[in-house]
Amino acid sequence: MGRKLTINGEERAVTAEAGTPLLWVLRDELQMTGTKFGCGVASCGACTVMIDGWPTRSCQTFVEDLEGSEVTTIEGLSGPTAEAVQQAWRDLDVVQCGYCQSGQIMSAVALLNETPQPSDADIDAAMAGNACRCATYQRIRAAIHQAATKAEG
Amino acid sequence: MTLITSRRGFLAASGTALGAGAVLTVGFSTKGLLAAGTQDVVFNPFVSIAEDGTVTVVVKHFEMGQGTSTGLPTLVAEELDADWDQIAVTFAPSDNARYANLAFGAQGTGGSTAIANSFMQYRQAGAAARAVLVEAAAKTWGLDPAEISVEKGVISGGGKSAGLGDFALAASSLTPPQEPLLKSPEAFTLIGKADLPRKDSRAKTDGSAIFATDLHLPGMVTAVILRAPRFGATLTSFDASGAEGQSGYLGAQALTTGTGVAVFGKDTWSAIQARQAITAEWDFSQAENRDTAQILADHQALLENPQFQTRAEADQQTSEAALAGAAQVVEAEFHFPNLAHTPMEPLCCVIAPTDQGVKIYDGAQFQAITHPTVAAVLGLPPSAVEIETVYAGGSFGRRATPNSDYQAEAAMAFALLGRKTPVKLAWTREDDLTGGYYRPLAVHRAKIGLDGEGAIAGWDHRLAVKPILKGTPFESMLVHNGIDHSSIEGLSDTFYGLPAFSVGLSDGESQVPVLWWRAVGHTHTAYAMEVSLDMAAEAGGQDPVDLRLALLQGEDKDRQRLRGVLQLAAKAADWGTPLPEGKGRGIAVHKSFGSYVAIVAEVARDGDEVAIERIVCAVDCGLAVNPDVIKAQMEGGIGYGISAALREEITLAGGEVEQLNFPDYEILRMGTIGTIEVHIQPSTEAPTGVGEPGLPPSAPALANAIRAAGGPRITVLPMTKSGLFFS
C-alpha cells in the first residue's frame, strides 16, 4: 500500500506503514539525509522540518498524518529568507560538527517568516528546542540577527 | 568523485612507507596514476594538484567540528601560495605510515593535537609542492627560479603567468627539496587571517554534508544492539519471537562477546522497532549492581588512605605538618558525577565487503585502533581492512574508545550476517546515554592551611577517581608507578607555587566504563583547584586575581603565560570595577593541552535564580593559525563545560543508568549564556591545542562568580544540586 507525500513541492510515493515517523521516511526510504536523527523524542530539534510552514519535529510526526500537507526539508529550502539565513550561517562560520545545523536553520527560517525582526528573547524562545552540543548558540543568534537585517534591507 | 579516485590512485602508485619521523615522500613516479586516467598529480601524501588548478589537501585528522578540515589546509595553502578558493579537502585513508599523528606515533585525533603536530608537516608539504612548481615554471620559461613568484595560485615570472595546475604535470617529475624553505611568520597571508572561511560551512548548511549515519549502500541492512542493562552483565538467553512478522525485521543473533543481541532490520526504524519486541535474560553476577550513592560513598572512603602520593615536592606528612601549624584551615569536598559525551550524531558506522576484505565508513577518531580491531574481530590481515573517514557529528572523545567499541560491534554484526551484506550499525540516543564510556565520577577533598596573613601555608589534597588509561594501549605511555596521568593532570603538575602541597590519589573501582571526555582529567582537577583557591582567597581576605598572580610569580615560561591570560581576561572583563548588588564576577585560569586559558564569568543572582550574563575568555595557544576557529573552540569548550556543570549527570540505580534521553540529561540550550568574548594573546610560540583548553576554567569561573554574587560555594556538581536555577 503506497502513500503520497508532498515534499519540497514534489509528490513522492512512499511505502512506509502507519506509525513510521516522517524522519525515517525521509532519511531511509527517500534517502534525503539532510534531516538528522538526534533523539527520537522531539527533544533536540535535529530532525526539524517545516510542515505547512511550521517548524516541526519529524521524529514525532507520523507518515499517516501528512496527507494534504506540504513538507519542506533543508534540501528544499528556497526563497530570500532561507538564502539570507544560510548565507549568514556561512558568513559567520556558525557550524562546528554541523550535525544539528539543518534543524537549526529550519527553525531560524521559520522564526524569521513569522517574526522578521526578532529580539534576543524571541530567538532564545524560538530556538530553545534545537540543541547544539558544540554550543554554537552565540553565532546562531548573531546569524539570525544578520539574516533579519539583510532580509529587511 | 575525482578527488577520491585520485587519492586511491596515489595510494596504488606509492610503494614505500614513511619512516618514523619522516614527514614527506615527495617526487615518486606518478606514471601509474596518470595511466589510470586521472588528471591529478600527487606531490606527497598530503597534496595533489589537478590540471584545473584544484589543490586537494589530504587531511589526516577527522573533523568533529574542531576545524581540522580548515586548519590543515590553511597550512598547505599558506606555503603553496594557493588561493583559498582552489583548496579542496579529503580525509586520509587509514595508514599509520603516512598519516600518523606525530604526537602519538599512530593515526588518530585527540588531546587537542591536530594543529600542533601538523604545523610543520603540512607547511613542509605545501612548500615542497611549491618548490617543484616553481622549478618547472622556471625551466619552461627559461628563467631562474628566483625570478618566479607565486601569489594566490598564480605563478608569475618574466612577464608570463600561469595557474598551479598548468605546471602540475611538469613538476611531478622533479625531485622536491628534502627541507623546503618555509615562510617566516611576517610573510603569512592565510595563517592568522581573522576571517578565513571554514571549508565545511557550505555542506553543513545545505544538508549535503555526509556523516556515517547518512550512508545508504546497495543492499545495506541496519543493525541495532540490545545491550545489557547493567555494565558487566552477560547474555544468557533471548527471545525474539515478539519481533517475528514485524515489518522490515530481518533477524536477531547474539554477539559473540556475550554483550548483547544484534537486531537486524531493513532500515533504522524497523531495527529499532524490532529491538523493542525482543526480550533477553542476563547474568548480573559480575555486573555493576550498586547505586551511584554507594559508588560515591565507596570513593569517599578511599580518601582516608590514598594509594599514591603523586608529588615529589611534598607528601601527605609534609602537608599535614603544615596544616597543624596553620592559623586557619579551609576545607572542601568536591563531587563530580559521571558525564556522557552525547555527540549530536548518535554513534554509527557502516561496514561493507570489498574485494580483499572490508571497508568501514566512520567518523573515525582513532584509525590506528579501529583498523586492527576490526581486522582482529573478522580474522583478517590488516591489509584487508580500509577505513574511509567521513564527517563526525561531534565526538568530544566518545569516538575514540581504546577498544573501538562500536566499530567492533559493527564488525561482529557484519560477520553474523555472513560478511556479504553491508551493515550500518546504529545507536539511538538511549544507547548513547546508557552505554557507558563516561567521564569518571570523581571525589576530591582539599584541606588548605592559611597563615596569619592569609597566605597559603600547606595543602593536603586527595582524590579518588577510576583511572581511564589503565588496561588500555596507552598504559605504557601515560601510567607511571601506578599513577594514571589522566587522574591527576592539571593538579599534581600545577604551576602555582603552593607550599607543602601534597596530592594523594586512589583508584576508584566500578564496572562503569570510563573514557576521556573533552579535556579529560582537567575537567575535575581544574575545578577543584580553582574553586579551592577562591575559597582560600575569600578566607584570607585576598583578591582572587592578586592571589593567583602572587602564586604565579617568576620567569618560568608557563607562569608568565598564565599571568598573561589572567591579566588579559581580568582587564577585558573590567575586573575590580564595582557591580550592582546581586551581581558577581569569578575567575579561573588553567593550562591544558599546551594552551593557557583564563575565564571571567559574570552572573546576576536573584535568590536561587542565576543568569550567566557574560563570559570573557583569554587564550594563549601560541601562534594563532585560524583565529576564528580558535574563538569558536573557546566558545564551544566553554559552552560544553558550563553545560555539564549546570545540569549534566549520569546516575545508576541498582546498576541501571537512570538517564535515557535528553529530557533526563539536560544539555545547554540557546540563551543560557549571555555573551562569550574571546581574546587571543598574540604569540610567536608554536601553536598548541584549542579543542579542549577552553573547558577546564569555565565551570570554576562560573562557580566563583556565583559565590561572589552572594550565592553558595558550589563544590558538588551539577550545580542544580545546590538548589540553583539557571535562566
Boltz contact constraints between the chains, C-beta under 6 A:
constraints:
  - contact:
      token1: [A, 17]
      token2: [B, 247]
      max_distance: 6.0
  - contact:
      token1: [A, 20]
      token2: [B, 269]
      max_distance: 6.0
  - contact:
      token1: [A, 24]
      token2: [B, 268]
      max_distance: 6.0
  - contact:
      token1: [A, 24]
      token2: [B, 269]
      max_distance: 6.0
  - contact:
      token1: [A, 28]
      token2: [B, 267]
      max_distance: 6.0
  - contact:
      token1: [A, 28]
      token2: [B, 268]
      max_distance: 6.0
  - contact:
      token1: [A, 31]
      token2: [B, 216]
      max_distance: 6.0
  - contact:
      token1: [A, 33]
      token2: [B, 214]
      max_distance: 6.0
  - contact:
      token1: [A, 34]
      token2: [B, 207]
      max_distance: 6.0
  - contact:
      token1: [A, 38]
      token2: [B, 344]
      max_distance: 6.0
  - contact:
      token1: [A, 39]
      token2: [B, 429]
      max_distance: 6.0
  - contact:
      token1: [A, 39]
      token2: [B, 661]
      max_distance: 6.0
  - contact:
      token1: [A, 39]
      token2: [B, 662]
      max_distance: 6.0
  - contact:
      token1: [A, 41]
      token2: [B, 661]
      max_distance: 6.0
  - contact:
      token1: [A, 43]
      token2: [B, 662]
      max_distance: 6.0
  - contact:
      token1: [A, 43]
      token2: [B, 663]
      max_distance: 6.0
  - contact:
      token1: [A, 44]
      token2: [B, 662]
      max_distance: 6.0
  - contact:
      token1: [A, 74]
      token2: [B, 207]
      max_distance: 6.0
  - contact:
      token1: [A, 75]
      token2: [B, 207]
      max_distance: 6.0
  - contact:
      token1: [A, 86]
      token2: [B, 205]
      max_distance: 6.0
  - contact:
      token1: [A, 89]
      token2: [B, 205]
      max_distance: 6.0
  - contact:
      token1: [A, 90]
      token2: [B, 201]
      max_distance: 6.0
  - contact:
      token1: [A, 90]
      token2: [B, 205]
      max_distance: 6.0
  - contact:
      token1: [A, 93]
      token2: [B, 198]
      max_distance: 6.0
  - contact:
      token1: [A, 93]
      token2: [B, 201]
      max_distance: 6.0
  - contact:
      token1: [A, 93]
      token2: [B, 628]
      max_distance: 6.0
  - contact:
      token1: [A, 95]
      token2: [B, 201]
      max_distance: 6.0
  - contact:
      token1: [A, 95]
      token2: [B, 204]
      max_distance: 6.0
  - contact:
      token1: [A, 96]
      token2: [B, 65]
      max_distance: 6.0
  - contact:
      token1: [A, 96]
      token2: [B, 636]
      max_distance: 6.0
  - contact:
      token1: [A, 97]
      token2: [B, 64]
      max_distance: 6.0
  - contact:
      token1: [A, 97]
      token2: [B, 65]
      max_distance: 6.0
  - contact:
      token1: [A, 97]
      token2: [B, 393]
      max_distance: 6.0
  - contact:
      token1: [A, 97]
      token2: [B, 394]
      max_distance: 6.0
  - contact:
      token1: [A, 98]
      token2: [B, 204]
      max_distance: 6.0
  - contact:
      token1: [A, 98]
      token2: [B, 209]
      max_distance: 6.0
  - contact:
      token1: [A, 99]
      token2: [B, 344]
      max_distance: 6.0
  - contact:
      token1: [A, 99]
      token2: [B, 345]
      max_distance: 6.0
  - contact:
      token1: [A, 99]
      token2: [B, 393]
      max_distance: 6.0
  - contact:
      token1: [A, 100]
      token2: [B, 344]
      max_distance: 6.0
  - contact:
      token1: [A, 101]
      token2: [B, 204]
      max_distance: 6.0
  - contact:
      token1: [A, 102]
      token2: [B, 207]
      max_distance: 6.0
  - contact:
      token1: [A, 124]
      token2: [B, 670]
      max_distance: 6.0
  - contact:
      token1: [A, 124]
      token2: [B, 671]
      max_distance: 6.0
  - contact:
      token1: [A, 127]
      token2: [B, 670]
      max_distance: 6.0
  - contact:
      token1: [A, 128]
      token2: [B, 669]
      max_distance: 6.0
  - contact:
      token1: [A, 128]
      token2: [B, 670]
      max_distance: 6.0
  - contact:
      token1: [A, 131]
      token2: [B, 667]
      max_distance: 6.0
  - contact:
      token1: [A, 133]
      token2: [B, 344]
      max_distance: 6.0
  - contact:
      token1: [A, 133]
      token2: [B, 394]
      max_distance: 6.0
  - contact:
      token1: [A, 134]
      token2: [B, 65]
      max_distance: 6.0
  - contact:
      token1: [A, 134]
      token2: [B, 636]
      max_distance: 6.0
  - contact:
      token1: [A, 135]
      token2: [B, 636]
      max_distance: 6.0
  - contact:
      token1: [A, 135]
      token2: [B, 639]
      max_distance: 6.0
  - contact:
      token1: [A, 135]
      token2: [B, 640]
      max_distance: 6.0
  - contact:
      token1: [A, 135]
      token2: [B, 668]
      max_distance: 6.0
  - contact:
      token1: [A, 137]
      token2: [B, 670]
      max_distance: 6.0
  - contact:
      token1: [A, 138]
      token2: [B, 635]
      max_distance: 6.0
  - contact:
      token1: [A, 138]
      token2: [B, 676]
      max_distance: 6.0
